[in-house]
Amino acid sequence: MPQKTSPQASPASLALFCKVVDNYGDIGICWRLARQLEREHGIAVTLWVDDLRSFRRICPEVAIECEIQRIDAVTVRHWRDQEGVFADSDVADIVIEFFACDIPPGYIKAMSERTPRPVWLNLEGLTAETWVEGCHTLPSPHPSLPLTKYFFFPGFTSRTGGLLLESGLAQQRGAFQRDHAGMAAFLARFGVAPTEMTALKVSLFCYPQAPVSDLFAVWQSGGQAIVCLVPEGVAADAVEAFLGQAPIAGAAMTRGALTVRVLPFVPQPDYDKLLWACDLNFVRGEDSFVRAQWAGRPFIWNIYPQDKDLHHVKLNAFLQACTAKTDHLIALSLAWNGAAKASVDWAALWKPFAADMPEIAAMSEDWQRQMLANGDLASNLLRFAETVARG
């Protein structure tokens, strides 16, 4: 009579390797994922990060001189180089390399010697391009070791891994946005006066190439009061030219209808609140891009620039897929990313887009429902890892 075998235990530990390329976006994604896996799924997470200074901008608790530290129950390790000898006991049940970063060869060797071998995933960057559906969860055998890596793609359809979304986030956002006094108190921390609460409030997070000065000129000469909140170091040249002084946190200036206020970088929960409190959000990269979608406000995405304008392909794919849009949002998005096919009249772009904003905000609810139906990234990732572990 055959013996019964005990089922493979659910993964209890996870190692996430992150090399910071996009200053804050890469570590922002990994930090959110690490905390969610620990808080909501009870996974013991070790986050390997090469750039602790960038990490500290969004997580003030980070001590940049520490090799190993615990933050929010997550073990954070400074990933200094590709050296090191590791034992199989050092290897987690799930090993994730974010965006095809090369994890240390010694760690990979230890993975091959571990019993059972870990589930190895390459967590890819987010795109709405349809080809990812055919590549999601594809295996890639190691050329010389008994290991298989699987590609895991976040995305916008049920045939991808979905988007990062913590449990209860929608309820938190709703409660915050209904609390007008609390929202005003939050913005007051950044110098926003009670009289400015009736202005159009805009958060601005973009890459240096974004045509910020052109938009500032339109806002300054327009008839609508606008308060633009920009983190320190973002669009530094355009902000300094507008302010007439160094764009340090706390600096502010009003010219015409536009007030620009410089904010310090804030922890991720406060950045979410900033997106919720503003009427319009300019976001960049991937992390703030996803958070803007859960904010339910109109947003303009500044995509990470790539050679040969490949990022324009990704931008157009998202603009085609997303249902919370109008023709004017598409036109402004293309111009903001240098993808317009004709010369840009910023005043002519801005006015109809601003008129569309209430409609876009209403359409955002349907878009969020579509994304919720795909499940959240962390849960989908663990579900796939358990399937792989069971063989």
Summary of the structure (lengths in Angstrom):
residues: 391
radius of gyration: 22.3
end to end distance: 23.0
largest distance: 85.9
contacts: 1196
relative contact order: 0.12
helix: 42%
strand: 18%
